[in-house]
Amino acid sequence: MAFAARRSLSSVSTLNCFAAVAALAFLAAPDCASAQDEPAKPSASSAPDDKTTTLDSIAVSGDWLGSGLENSVKRFPGARTVVDKEEIKASGATSIGEVLRRVPGVQSTDNSGTAGSQISLNIGVRGLTGRYTPRSTVLLDGIPLAVAPYGQPQLSFAPISLGNIESIDVVRSGGTVRYGPQNVGGVINFRTREIPDRSGLTADASVRENIYTAGGGSNTQYNTFLGTQLDNGLGVALLYSGMTGRDWRDGSDERVNDLALKWRFELSPTSELYGKFSYYDVKSRTPGGLTVAQYNADPFQNTRPTDYWQGERKAVDIGYLNTISANQEFEVRAWYNESNRTSALINAAGTQLQYQPRNYNTTGVEPRYTQRFTLGPVQQDVTVGYRYIRERGDDNSYSQTLATGVIGPTSTFDNGTDAHAVYLDDRIALGRWRLTPGIRFEHIESTRRDATLKQTFDTLNNKALPAVSLEYLWNASLTLFTDYSTSFGPVQNLQLNSQSASNPLQPEVAKTVEVGARWASRQIHAEVTAFNMRFDNQIVQVAGVVPATFQNIGATHHQGVETALDYAFADDSVLRGLDAYANFTYTKAIQQSGATAGLDVPFYSRLTDTMGLRYETHGWTFNLSTTHQSSQYSDVQNTVAEPANASTGKVPGFRIWDVQANWKIPGWKGSDLTLGINNFTDKRYFTRNVDGNAGRMVGAPRMVYVQGHFVY
């Protein structure tokens, strides 16, 4: 299945959405489907007969981020996309941001000081700010990825590499009851590669060389995997992904090490223990923004050779899962991680280097229980869970005068958060209908103490967050759905410093409604979803101000349409082996308060699209694809004219084209060689940085890559 096979589609207006739903319903009529379009054999999650009521297995229903991705996506009551390893490879992407840029409703903004580097993740969903992905709940194997999920959800340090990922699960709505707090931009779960379920050694390795034809950069990415399942019930897997070299800017050297040891032990036919030990470290030199004159002279130059970001994370998690019976499941997970990250950034005058070391440790525990009830024609899966997260950390900052080497005083802030969340949802099945009401209650206590000025900021938040979804399984191919959800974001650690009498920051609250349809048959996959989101008291960073300053811009209104279509030509067609796909997203995100009411939310394009062709024949696979985004504004005032320092102004849209050829090595099952060119037209484009090192940031130029993947 090609990259766009499980994409979401949406509509700006209810009328447009229901027109699309009606069109898909028409396709579902028996006399409209040819023999070639006959749906695949129904699985456990396929639509039942009108007279029967069946739910997915407890394991899938209890933890929708767990197993059964294909089936759970097909019947998931909301906009959801799962990108698997093969699709990631076919995309030619070198980073997670490049992969997610192809998902409907998702944009990679790269408007931070770490733009283009491997250390951070900058993802915006449905018009929400993408700088360090603060508005989506990001998980790694179901566990929060952020160093402080409540106090600092921003992923200025994102400890995950693309090489160790098995799949990326993007839920844009419909999953807010269980995961939070900041899930107005949905839930993104990175799943690492699975432990083998068979004895004997499973092993593979790959190496990829990336060469930029402009800017002079090149780097090497390498991955390896070793795993086995022993007869005594113990399964283990060792994962490693690394990267060394330089990106397309001068002085953009990087080093990444991502190591994980996963294990699983079967206690009984229905229960198991599992866990993971992981270590991640990265260092990225970050060239920063350029003025208009500097960019025109050489967009790949580096005027800030002293700047860098680096980070390290050590983590452990353990879980116990027991499918007690066909109607009961219990799972408990616990995790601990400690992280440190630091940055070195030169001031505008070039006289001082500011260092910002930060240290964090986070502990969490989450038990969950699912019980199935059958009452006449109604089946219900009731899940109740509790999550406790404890965050402790310190933010430090000091400056060094370059002329003398003298280091100034250190400012320190100590942060602590204790957060309790209780959630309950009930998936009710009656015939072809699925109704899932739910609620999560959050109790959050946060403290930030200025160790220098002896000032303390305390916040206490209690919030009930209801949600409900409804889906109708029209037939084995078509699912219709609608859902309503609420999301709550407390004022975060760094934001507390911006509070004053004239700038009293308020917690963020968002309410989202969506309606859509998903069609999945042997040859056609298509989706359409209309979303309407009201975001109150949204907090944004003021562009170009040092130190970082935040303000409420009041309410914002987000609405749009996400559409996708994938068509695989039949085996008996003259075009057998060809797969064509396309997706289109329109998002209108408007400020609704204050002097900037009626203007666009910054750093978000109204129009994006992805199109591609994939052709397989005689061991060869050829991929041609293109991605596009329209222009966007870089500040809340929607400034069009660009000043000489390039700190604000409209960012032009762009389209890039990628091409790839893959050859399966005969007689070496699973092994292959890949040659590709990203941005093969060498389109020059840029974004802007809103940090203290503001200015134009050139996008990746033409890149030629070659990769070998070898399986033992």
GULUM-117972 format. One record per residue (C-alpha): z negated, x negated, y negated. Coordinates in pm, whole numbers, padded with zeros to 5 digits, always signed. Each point is the difference from the previous one (the first is absolute). Layout:
<atoms>
ZXY...
</atoms>
This chain:
<atoms>
+00000+00000+00000+00094-00142-00340-00242-00069-00283+00026+00341-00163-00042+00198+00320-00343+00134-00082+00022+00045-00373-00150+00270-00219+00205+00223-00223-00132+00187-00305+00112+00231-00275-00087+00025-00368-00014+00376-00002-00123+00251+00253+00339+00167-00009+00180-00321+00092-00251-00075+00273+00026+00334+00169+00377-00017-00022-00016-00326+00190-00242+00147+00252+00230+00296+00050+00291-00236+00058-00191-00185+00268-00106+00328+00155+00365+00101+00017+00076-00324+00182-00267+00093+00252+00179+00318+00109+00121-00032+00362+00364+00084-00084+00010-00274-00264-00093-00289+00227+00264-00171+00209-00070-00139+00344-00009-00346-00152-00277+00108-00237-00220+00138+00276-00358-00106-00070-00164-00255+00223-00230+00116+00274-00316+00143-00159-00309-00220+00013-00366+00090-00029+00048+00060-00370+00320+00205+00019+00000+00362-00105-00139+00227+00270+00136+00325+00134-00079+00302-00216-00252+00125+00257-00192-00326+00042-00221-00206-00226-00030-00374+00055-00127-00281-00215+00068-00372+00022-00232-00198+00222-00352-00042-00137+00067-00372-00061+00288+00074-00237-00167+00297-00165-00332-00180-00042+00150-00309-00162+00346+00061-00146+00021-00363-00107-00036-00100+00364+00239+00029+00292+00300+00227+00041+00174-00093-00325+00335+00156+00085-00147+00334+00107-00266+00020-00268+00252-00071-00277+00232+00269+00132-00272+00264-00027-00207-00146-00285-00072+00262-00272+00103-00210-00296+00233-00267-00136-00025-00297+00236+00213-00301+00095-00062-00252+00277+00197-00325-00013-00006-00192+00328+00056-00368+00071+00368+00037+00081+00066+00183-00325-00192-00267-00192+00213-00269+00160+00325+00187-00071-00096+00032-00368+00005-00379-00047-00316+00025-00209-00214-00308-00064-00304+00192-00128-00183+00329+00051+00100+00111-00350+00370-00033+00089-00048+00220+00307-00191+00271-00184+00256+00008-00282+00230+00176+00252-00246+00281+00074+00062+00324-00199-00246+00051-00283-00122-00361+00013+00080-00271-00256-00089-00369-00008-00074-00068-00366-00084-00373-00018-00144+00026-00352-00295-00233+00063-00068-00370-00041+00044-00040+00375+00342+00172+00004+00235-00146+00258-00279-00181+00182-00144+00060+00345-00359+00045-00114+00014+00350-00149+00141+00345+00073+00144+00209-00286+00091+00347+00129+00022+00324-00197+00048+00343+00157+00144+00306-00177-00030-00135-00354-00345-00157+00038-00065-00349-00130+00101-00267+00251-00180-00301-00145-00207-00120+00297+00034+00338+00180-00320+00157-00134+00087+00365+00067+00073-00010+00374-00248-00047+00282+00135-00309+00176-00119-00069+00354+00045-00274+00259-00029+00146+00350-00182+00295-00156-00252-00216-00192+00005-00033-00383+00199-00306-00107-00134-00037-00356-00276-00253-00058-00209+00284-00148+00157+00340+00083-00210+00188-00258-00086-00259-00265+00329-00190+00002+00274+00171+00201+00264-00208-00181+00185-00228+00241+00031-00306-00222-00090-00163+00332+00167+00179+00293-00093-00182+00324+00289+00104+00224+00337-00159+00074+00318+00172+00109+00040-00208+00317-00310+00144+00172+00084+00365-00072+00114+00234+00278+00051+00300-00227-00070+00132-00350-00119+00360-00021+00044+00156-00345-00162+00343-00048+00080+00120-00350-00210+00316+00033-00179+00204+00263-00254-00262+00109-00254+00015-00279-00290+00157+00191-00082-00299+00217+00095-00295-00217-00096-00095-00353-00115-00019-00266+00322-00097-00183+00264+00185+00201+00191+00192-00269+00282-00243+00086-00042+00074+00368-00110-00218+00289+00179-00317+00111-00100-00142+00337+00122-00338+00127-00020-00024+00378-00008-00347+00148+00182-00077+00324-00147+00165+00308-00170-00165+00299+00232+00009+00304-00080+00262+00265+00130-00207+00292-00112-00315+00179+00168-00333-00046+00066-00182-00324+00187+00179-00278+00114-00252-00259+00252-00030-00278+00058-00213-00308+00231+00013-00299+00093-00225-00289+00193+00096-00314+00140-00217-00276+00061+00162-00341+00224-00177-00251+00052+00127-00357+00341-00084-00144-00137+00010-00355-00326-00152-00115+00007-00259+00279-00282+00143+00212-00034+00015+00378-00278+00080+00243-00071+00033+00370-00172+00293+00174-00124-00027+00358-00180+00232+00241-00133-00019+00353-00159+00246+00241-00184-00057+00330-00159+00279+00202-00093+00122+00344-00187+00271+00189-00233-00137+00269-00089+00176+00323-00369+00018-00100+00087+00239-00283+00005-00254-00282+00308-00014-00222+00044-00264-00269+00263-00091-00259+00031-00291-00242+00209+00060-00313+00103-00260-00257+00229+00025-00300+00056-00275-00255+00214-00094-00295+00058-00320-00198+00244-00093-00273+00114+00131-00336+00135+00326-00139+00284+00035-00255-00201-00111-00307-00073-00364-00081-00350-00093+00110-00047+00312+00215-00129-00186+00306-00188+00207+00259-00201-00044+00317-00110+00285+00231-00200-00003+00325-00074+00331+00175-00183-00027+00335-00148+00279+00213-00151+00027+00348+00000+00355+00138-00182+00109+00314-00054+00312+00207-00224+00059+00301+00019+00304+00224-00349+00126+00084+00121+00299+00202+00319+00202+00042-00096+00194-00314-00178-00256-00219+00057-00343-00149-00132-00257-00244+00244-00167-00239-00005-00226-00300+00160-00272-00207-00092-00332-00161+00223-00104-00288+00042-00276-00253+00237-00007-00297+00057-00253-00275+00268-00027-00266+00082-00200-00311+00281+00098-00236+00108-00170-00320+00107+00265-00250+00247-00092-00277-00076+00305-00219+00204+00182-00262+00270-00139-00230+00099+00079-00356+00350+00133-00067+00119-00344-00110-00153-00173+00301+00151+00253+00239+00345-00031-00153-00019-00381+00019-00119-00008+00363-00153+00307+00170-00133-00216+00288-00199-00246-00211-00376-00033+00011-00187-00030-00329-00340+00026+00173-00007-00274+00269-00380+00002+00003-00035+00364+00111-00085+00101+00356-00176+00262+00211-00170-00067+00331-00220+00191+00242-00172-00009+00339-00131+00277+00225-00200+00000+00323-00042+00329+00181-00127+00153+00321+00011+00357+00127-00112+00168+00321+00049+00350+00135-00094+00225+00289+00228+00283+00112-00086+00258+00265+00229+00288+00096-00289+00185+00153+00215+00279+00138+00326+00179-00066-00181+00181-00282-00227-00271-00147+00040-00339-00160-00250-00233-00167+00075-00319-00191-00211-00233-00211+00120-00301-00196-00188-00267-00191+00137-00284-00209-00102-00288-00223+00211-00225-00218-00065-00259-00266+00262-00105-00250+00039-00232-00290+00287-00032-00241+00054-00197-00318+00267-00034-00267+00078-00266-00255+00187+00126-00310+00084-00197-00314-00052+00161-00341+00284+00085-00239-00063-00313-00209+00014-00222+00307-00335-00159-00079-00236+00153+00255+00016+00089+00366-00204+00305+00104-00137+00018+00353-00111+00330+00155-00170-00051+00338-00120+00317+00171-00195+00050+00322-00042+00314+00207-00151+00121+00326+00052+00348+00140-00166+00173+00293+00103+00334+00144-00071+00233+00287+00176+00323+00096-00081+00230+00295+00237+00289+00072-00014+00285+00251+00272+00252+00094-00062+00318+00200+00267+00241+00121-00074+00372+00019+00214+00272+00156-00060+00357-00112+00259+00233+00146+00341-00092-00143-00155-00245-00252-00064-00370+00063-00206-00208-00242-00065-00373-00030-00308-00047-00218-00063-00355-00119-00314-00111-00182-00055-00352-00127-00221-00212-00219+00083-00326-00177-00237-00241-00172+00130-00295-00201-00219-00263-00162+00160-00232-00257-00156-00304-00164+00174-00255-00217+00011-00204-00316+00267-00056-00266-00010-00333-00182+00201-00148-00283+00001-00334-00178+00247-00208-00201+00093-00366-00006+00132-00170-00314+00302-00200+00113-00018-00266-00272-00357-00101+00083-00056+00135+00351-00319+00169-00120-00095+00314+00195-00157+00280-00199-00277+00241+00102+00046+00237+00293-00023+00376-00042-00111+00185+00312-00006+00365+00096-00176+00114+00318+00140+00314+00162-00140+00231+00265+00116+00330+00149-00143+00219+00274+00235+00281+00095-00052+00281+00251+00277+00235+00107-00028+00297+00235+00315+00183+00108+00085+00303+00209+00338+00144+00092+00119+00265+00245+00354+00002+00136+00066+00358+00107+00298+00085+00223+00130+00353+00045+00344+00027+00151+00230-00211-00212-00243-00015-00293-00233-00292-00081-00266+00049-00268-00233-00288-00088-00271+00060-00260-00239-00284-00076-00243-00148-00247-00145-00343-00079-00316-00056-00202-00045-00333-00178-00332-00140-00124+00052-00329-00188-00259-00220-00172+00136-00299-00193-00167-00267-00214+00152-00277-00212-00230-00253-00165+00096-00248-00269-00206-00305+00099+00051-00165-00340-00079+00288-00234-00243+00163+00246+00184+00333-00030+00031+00245+00288+00255+00278+00051-00087+00265+00258+00214+00286+00127-00077+00280+00243+00272+00226+00135-00025+00303+00228+00324+00176+00074+00121+00259+00251+00371-00035+00078+00161+00295+00180+00345-00005+00158+00213+00228+00214+00335-00028+00174+00224+00254+00173+00297-00068+00224+00237+00214+00201+00174-00145+00305+00331+00182-00033+00137-00156+00317+00001-00336+00179+00187-00155-00293-00118+00165-00319-00347-00004-00158-00080+00178-00327-00316-00100-00186-00203+00037-00316-00331-00150-00105-00253-00023-00282-00234-00294-00054-00245-00141-00251-00077-00364-00074-00281-00162-00193-00019-00350-00147-00325-00130-00148-00002-00245-00292+00041-00342+00160-00194-00324-00054+00231-00169-00248+00070+00325-00183-00368+00046-00083+00024-00288-00250+00247+00204-00209-00244+00286-00053-00115+00055-00355-00080+00284-00238+00365+00011-00101+00129-00051+00355-00223+00200+00239+00175-00034+00335-00013+00304+00230+00062+00012+00378+00349+00096+00112+00074+00324+00185+00339+00096+00142+00132+00316+00165+00322-00003+00201+00211+00277+00150+00308-00065+00210+00237+00203+00213+00274-00126+00226+00184-00013+00328+00078-00260+00264+00293+00013+00242+00012-00235+00302+00264+00023+00271+00186-00252+00213+00250-00084-00272-00138+00134-00328-00326-00074-00177-00051+00160-00340-00290+00095-00225-00062+00172-00331-00329+00030-00190-00077+00134-00346-00321-00130-00157-00196+00102-00309-00299-00213-00099-00244+00040-00286-00196-00316-00075-00290+00040-00246-00165-00283-00194+00234-00262+00141-00118-00354-00082+00260-00265-00091-00014-00358-00125+00099-00056-00362+00310-00222+00005-00025-00353-00142-00375+00008-00077-00233-00281+00115-00255+00041+00151+00121+00291+00211-00070+00329-00179+00029+00347+00151+00024+00346-00150+00031+00361+00112+00342+00133-00094-00111+00349+00089+00201+00222+00227+00333-00096+00152+00237+00232+00181+00208-00128+00292+00269+00201+00171+00305-00093+00197+00231+00021+00295+00031-00246+00290+00292+00038+00236+00126-00199+00298+00265+00033+00266+00079-00212+00305+00302+00070+00220+00070-00185+00326+00353+00053+00132+00021+00130+00357+00060-00232+00295+00334+00168+00075+00116-00026-00362+00258-00253-00117-00277-00118-00237-00263-00041+00273-00256-00263-00090+00016+00085-00371-00303+00133-00184+00020+00111-00365-00302+00074-00215-00090+00079-00358-00299+00113-00202-00038+00114-00357-00313+00050-00211-00041+00160-00339-00342-00030-00163-00102+00130-00339-00341-00137-00101-00104+00110-00349-00306-00068-00215-00160+00321-00125-00278-00107-00237-00043-00177-00331+00260-00163-00221+00225-00087+00295+00015+00352+00146+00347+00081+00129+00092-00363+00068+00060-00162+00339-00274-00178+00192+00086-00373-00025+00148-00215+00274+00160+00275+00201+00369+00082+00046+00103+00362+00010+00285-00065+00245+00002-00216+00312+00221-00004+00306+00076-00193+00317+00322+00016+00201+00113-00191+00303+00215-00037+00310-00107-00150+00333+00253-00076+00273-00074-00121+00354+00261-00131+00242+00003-00247+00292-00332-00167-00084+00072-00015-00373-00166+00207-00274+00134+00009-00357-00197+00142-00294+00120+00079-00352-00244+00158-00245-00063+00052-00369-00303+00098-00208-00004+00124-00358-00250+00092-00266+00065+00137-00348-00146-00139-00323-00370+00030-00080-00238-00042-00293-00263-00273-00012-00263+00164-00220-00148+00344-00063+00180+00017-00338+00336-00026+00184+00113-00282-00229+00375-00057+00028+00060-00299-00230-00108-00333+00144-00195-00246-00217+00071-00374+00015-00291-00062+00239+00138+00266+00240-00347+00154+00048+00130+00357-00032+00331+00181-00002+00211+00196+00243+00064-00161+00339+00364+00048+00110+00076+00154+00337+00183-00190+00272+00168+00025+00340+00001-00272+00264+00199-00034+00324-00105-00163+00327+00201-00090+00311-00115-00123+00342+00138-00090+00344-00213-00024+00313+00105-00141+00340-00193+00059+00321+00004-00323+00204+00156+00075+00343-00232-00057+00294-00306-00036-00223-00139+00351-00021-00149+00087-00336+00112-00323-00168+00245+00004-00289+00140-00183-00300+00038+00157-00344+00202-00103-00305-00028+00193-00325+00054+00002-00374-00229+00196-00231+00133+00093-00345+00335-00142+00104+00162+00094-00335-00269-00214-00169-00100+00281-00236-00227-00131-00277-00284+00241-00083-00356-00022-00127-00329+00180-00045-00287-00061-00241-00349-00134+00041-00286+00183-00175-00254-00282+00047-00089-00263-00258+00307-00198+00113+00226+00289-00102+00378-00014-00013+00310+00038+00213-00027-00073+00373+00335-00064+00167+00065+00171+00332+00107-00176+00318+00355-00140-00020+00242-00028+00292-00182-00122+00310+00158-00125+00323-00220+00001+00307+00024-00088+00367-00256+00104+00261-00054-00072+00365-00219+00223+00217-00079-00122+00350-00182+00196+00271-00172-00151+00301
</atoms>
